[in-house]
Amino acid sequence: MVCDRNCGLITGAVIGAVLAVLGGILIPVGDMLIEKKVKKEVVLEEGTIAFKNWVKTGTEVYRQFWIFDVQNPEEVAVNSSKIKVKQRGPYTYRVRYLAKKNIVQDPKTHTVSFLQPKGAIFEPSLSVGTENDTFTVLNLAVAAAPHLYPSAFIQLILNVFIKRSKSSMFQKRTLKELLWGYTDPFLNLIPYSTPTTVGMFYPHHNTSDGVYKVFSGKNDASKVAIIDSYKGKKSFYAVFGAEVNLKGIPVYRFILPSMTFASPLQNPENRCFCTEKIISKNCTLYGVLDISKCKEGKPVYISLPHFLHASPEIAKTIEGLNPNQEEHSTYLDVEPITGFTLRFAQRLQINLLVKPARIIEALKNLKQNYIVPVLWLNETGTISDEKAEMFRKQVTEKINLLGLVEMILLSVGVVMFIAFMISYCTCRSKKVN
């Protein structure tokens, strides 16, 4: 009878130990099996689920625009006053709905290059107005003229055409004209061959963006679809911000650090964005990047909306800005197991530099330099409810279930082992006594 009880206790302890070991083994083995399955399906190559959804995304991506409507154009042009702006928006377009093209795999670097066809469909229900809403904005052609043609002789000639076309420092344009292009009256008078269509995103329709090069995830699933370069140049980077929950899916939020728009003194990688010494105060100002080299010499500067994280001097000539970290920062929500970006918000402001030009009458009264905000945009996309549910069932819930099974086996096994061993030792002690 004592033997049967002792044997039963030992058997229970052995079963407990086996369960604990099984639970312990399942943790690395189960994780390895899931990781292997995930890695196989998230790679951007023919035949995988990820590739099919990546070529033509099923997630709706929107680009929202806020236009800075100038309230005192005459005061600025005549007295060189501060520019008073009023933000109007959002005006929303659906973008990135066309399939990627010219897709080329590079097995050596584990990257995929492609072109992204451009397209934009106006979404009235998500906008505060129509594409025909009118704004007072900077005259793009007049502002750029002295930068593109620094010669005093050429500026004298250009000034004739600017006056004849009755153009000034500011102009009234519809949303559609400002974004996608219009025939500029000043440029249209120039007798020699020169582009006459101007727009913040002209040309756009029936064109492609790129070449993009992204990681395929073949050798590192955490890097899948992350941009390696754009038009042959390195992309911006993001840093970990926080853990958040997106529709029941745990994700890591990565944010664009303030160092992205830092001065070359703070971030030497931005040295190529400092192309002059006067406006940048010998490259010490921060918060804006000069991308004129990418825009055929046009004085275009990019920043975060409302000059978030910028030097106070940058915005001292502008009234009406209210930078806000939550509304104006860029972020990516990445699912850590698959590396998929399930939500993102890419926010950017486009500005033009305007300098005094004594020969061009429209600009001759200016007494200071202006970095003028024209608009800011938010390109955003979020996994749909339907796809979030599918993701939870295919990935999150299976991982959670496996984790639960692992912990139950481990916990029950340890408890059984300890309980039966204590009972066995107690029985042995009583037998000795």
Disulfide bonds with the S-S distance in Angstrom:
Cys274-Cys283 1.86
